[in-house]
Amino acid sequence: MTSDVVRLDQASTFEVLTVVSLLLVALVGTLIAFQAYRGYRRNDSEAMLFLAIGLLFLTLGPFVLNLLLTSLGTVEQQTVVFLENVSRLIGLCAITYSLYGTR
């Protein structure tokens, strides 16, 4: 894996838009998860708690993993993608549990 750093003034429009869209997904997902958590606190609803956890793993988790692991520079891209997908899978499982497994 190469550790080429792309400076913002050297990045293509596509690269900048990709990073901005990933950041927006993480932010909006976190806001929705926060609202679900507030619903859990207000109504003591276990389903809302698992919905919040699932949304965080689905949206914020991959973004944070990518940011942290690529910053280290020693982790292969395949490993980063695998861990991002595991985070998404955990998120989807938590959301599924919130819909079908709680009362």
C-alpha positions as CSV (number, residue, x, y, z in Angstrom):
1,M,0.0,0.0,0.0
2,T,1.3,3.4,-0.9
3,S,1.0,6.2,1.5
4,D,0.5,9.0,-1.0
5,V,-1.1,12.0,0.6
6,V,-3.4,14.0,-1.5
7,R,-3.5,17.6,-0.6
8,L,-6.9,19.4,-0.9
9,D,-5.5,21.8,-3.5
10,Q,-4.3,18.9,-5.5
11,A,-7.4,16.7,-5.2
12,S,-9.8,16.3,-8.1
13,T,-13.4,17.5,-7.9
14,F,-14.5,13.9,-7.7
15,E,-12.2,13.1,-4.8
16,V,-13.4,16.2,-2.9
17,L,-17.1,15.4,-3.6
18,T,-16.5,11.8,-2.5
19,V,-15.1,12.9,0.9
20,V,-17.8,15.5,1.4
21,S,-20.5,12.9,0.6
22,L,-19.0,10.4,3.0
23,L,-18.9,13.1,5.7
24,L,-22.5,14.1,5.1
25,V,-23.7,10.5,5.3
26,A,-21.9,10.2,8.6
27,L,-23.3,13.4,9.9
28,V,-26.9,12.8,8.8
29,G,-26.8,9.2,10.1
30,T,-25.5,10.4,13.4
31,L,-28.3,13.0,13.7
32,I,-30.9,10.4,13.0
33,A,-29.3,8.0,15.5
34,F,-29.3,10.7,18.1
35,Q,-33.0,11.3,17.5
36,A,-33.6,7.5,17.8
37,Y,-31.6,7.5,21.1
38,R,-33.8,10.4,22.4
39,G,-36.8,8.3,21.5
40,Y,-35.3,5.4,23.5
41,R,-34.8,7.7,26.5
42,R,-38.2,9.3,26.3
43,N,-40.2,6.1,25.8
44,D,-37.9,3.4,27.2
45,S,-38.1,1.7,23.9
46,E,-35.5,-1.0,23.3
47,A,-36.3,-1.0,19.6
48,M,-35.2,2.7,19.4
49,L,-32.0,1.9,21.1
50,F,-31.1,-0.8,18.7
51,L,-32.1,1.4,15.8
52,A,-29.8,4.1,17.1
53,I,-26.9,1.6,17.5
54,G,-27.6,0.2,14.0
55,L,-27.5,3.6,12.4
56,L,-24.3,4.5,14.0
57,F,-22.6,1.3,12.8
58,L,-24.1,1.7,9.4
59,T,-23.2,5.3,8.8
60,L,-20.6,6.6,11.3
61,G,-18.7,3.4,11.8
62,P,-17.4,3.0,8.3
63,F,-16.4,6.6,8.0
64,V,-14.5,6.6,11.3
65,L,-12.8,3.3,10.5
66,N,-11.7,4.5,7.1
67,L,-10.4,7.8,8.5
68,L,-8.5,6.1,11.4
69,L,-7.1,3.1,9.5
70,T,-6.0,5.0,6.4
71,S,-4.4,7.7,8.7
72,L,-2.2,5.0,10.2
73,G,-0.9,4.1,6.8
74,T,0.1,0.6,7.7
75,V,-3.2,-1.1,7.1
76,E,-4.0,-2.6,3.7
77,Q,-6.9,-1.2,1.8
78,Q,-8.5,-4.7,1.7
79,T,-8.6,-4.8,5.4
80,V,-10.1,-1.3,5.6
81,V,-12.9,-2.3,3.2
82,F,-13.5,-5.6,5.1
83,L,-13.8,-3.8,8.4
84,E,-16.1,-1.2,6.9
85,N,-18.4,-3.9,5.6
86,V,-18.4,-5.7,9.0
87,S,-19.5,-2.4,10.6
88,R,-22.3,-2.1,8.0
89,L,-23.3,-5.7,8.6
90,I,-23.5,-5.1,12.4
91,G,-25.5,-2.0,11.8
92,L,-28.0,-3.8,9.5
93,C,-28.3,-6.7,12.1
94,A,-29.0,-4.2,14.9
95,I,-31.7,-2.4,12.7
96,T,-33.2,-5.8,11.8
97,Y,-33.3,-6.7,15.5
98,S,-35.0,-3.4,16.3
99,L,-37.7,-4.1,13.8
100,Y,-38.3,-7.8,14.5
101,G,-36.6,-8.9,17.7
102,T,-37.8,-6.4,20.3
103,R,-41.3,-5.8,21.7
